[in-house]
Amino acid sequence: MFENILGQKKIKNVLASQLKSGKFPHAYIFMGQNGVGKRHTAVELAKVLNCTVNDWTKTDAGACGKCSNCEKISHFSHPDLHFIDFAKQAEMLDEDIEKQKTLKIETIREMQKEVLTKAHEAKWKIFIVEPAEKMNAAAANSLLKTLEEPPDNTLIILIARHKETIAQTIVSRSQTLFFEPLGQNEIASYLMLNNSLAALKAEEIAAIAEGSIEDAQKLIDPAESEGLSLWLKIKNENLDAADILNLSRKVAKDETLEYIGAMTAEAKKDFRLYPHSAIKTLEYLNNARALILKNVNAQTVMDNLLLDLYDLKKTSKMFKL
Ligand SMILES: [Zn+2]
């Protein structure tokens, strides 16, 4: 169970044994620094509880990852998986996401409406509240009422970097699980697999990433940051097909994989807001990577990749202009 969560052995054991015994709290606080898998674990737990192939009350096989519930939860498009976060609040208040500094009572009230309605498709309704340490006092008081009278088949997961600003009343009605910084080996293998880094480079970065995947990705080398700037150009600038091909010609052939790695890391960040476009983009990037590894001409692969993204840009809100 929870095999695709990086590290965090203790947490996985606690969750697995709680599921096995059928006794787990109505609310968790997943606490720990950035980039250690808190949100990922919350989403995996949502899958385990709602998987229609592997019933967690009968088997400890974990989520199948393929049934309709698992798929929709993976793509953040399941109607019973609710993210109560700055993205939702910005959408609700029709404001920029950058303007959101605290989680407000309006947002918690909106969540409570959903808490009181029946689940749409799944057995369990899951609410992921993040960043929980940014709830203001009114929001926290309001949430407390839900924690005091938790409805059946509802799991609330508060995600927080630290608990200094979380009301003690909330802490005492939840179970806190502490996520530790990831090990260097764990980070290095992640970077090799997901960012196409060579072993030596991956180990170098892992050694200074202080246990965080997020920080590790910020430390990736200049070819990667050029990959990032290429991605941002495609995403945000008004380009035509000729511009796209010019951009493609500027990518050095022996750096194609680094570019693809950087673009992959960036596209993953759009997963939450634009799941469908992000998945399509990741498909294109994965195909391109596979072709490069098969020694297909790097220029051709890059041309086709960027033209595919250019086509996607015409219909997707993930890309501006
Ligand atoms: Zn499943």
Boltz pocket constraint, residues with backbone or C-beta under 6 A from the ligand:
constraints:
  - pocket:
      binder: B
      contacts: [[A, 47], [A, 50], [A, 51], [A, 52], [A, 53], [A, 54], [A, 63], [A, 64], [A, 65], [A, 66], [A, 67], [A, 68], [A, 69], [A, 70], [A, 71]]
      max_distance: 6.0
